[in-house]
Amino acid sequence: MNIETVKGYFDDPRTVDHYMKAVANVGLWESEEAVFCEYFDESDRILDLGCGAGRIALGLNRLGYERIVGADLSLKMVERAQEVAG
């Protein structure tokens, strides 16, 4: 599998919509929230590599973390995350 195949999958509107549902309906898992709250301060800088549609980054922001940067191979995913973040 090459990078263009992977990128094409994650840029597909159906895939983006699927991941957006997780942003809206799932948010952070309880275990993820527990780890971040235990090991990171709200003032820490966090880099979310492979952020997809932003499920983790947006979930952390809702908890009060403000210094989060998300990066992903899929521009379509990042664009949708930015729309949700406002």
N, C-alpha and C positions, 0 to 999 in steps of 0.2 A: 504494500500500500504506500503510495507516495503522498507528499504534503498537499498537493492539489486535490487529491481525492478526499482527504480528511477535511480540508478547508471547504470544499464543495458541500460535503455532508452538513457541516455546521453552519454554512451560509444558507442552506435550504430553508425557505419560509416555514415548512412544516416542523423542522427541527427547532427553529427559533421559537415558534409558538409553543412547542412542547416544553422547552426550557423556561419560557415565560410563565407557564402555568405553575412550575415549581417555585418561581420567585413569588408569585401571588398566593399560592396555596400551601407551600411548605415552609418557606423561610429557612432560618437556621434550625438544624436538628438540635435537640436538647443536649446531646453530647458535644456538638460543636460550640454551642453557647457556653457550656461548662468549661471547656478547655480555654476558650478566649478569655472568659471572665477570671479564670484562675491564673493565667500566665501573661496576660497583656493588660496594660493600663489603657484607659480611654484616650490618653494623650500619645500613645505609641503610634509610630508610623507602620502601616501594614500594606504589604504588596500582595495582591491576590492574582497570581499568575494562572492563566487559564480560567479567567473569571466567568466565561460564558455570558449568560444574561444577567449576572450579578447577584445570584441568590445569596451567597455568603457576604459579599461586600455590602449589599443593601441591608441585609439582616444585621450586620455589625453596626451600620450607620443608625439603624432604628434603636440599637442598644446604647447609642451615645458616642460611638467611635466616629471620629471625624476626619482622621488623617489616613484615608484608605485610597489606594490606587489600584485599579483593576486593569489587567492587560489580557488580551486574547487574540488568537490567530484570526478569529472570525469577526470581521468588521460589522456584519449584520447583528451579531450578538451584542457587541459593544454599543452599537447605536441604540438598540432596544433598551439596554441597561441605562443608558444616558437619558432616554425618554422617561423611564420610570423614576430615575433620580431627580429629574426636573432640573 
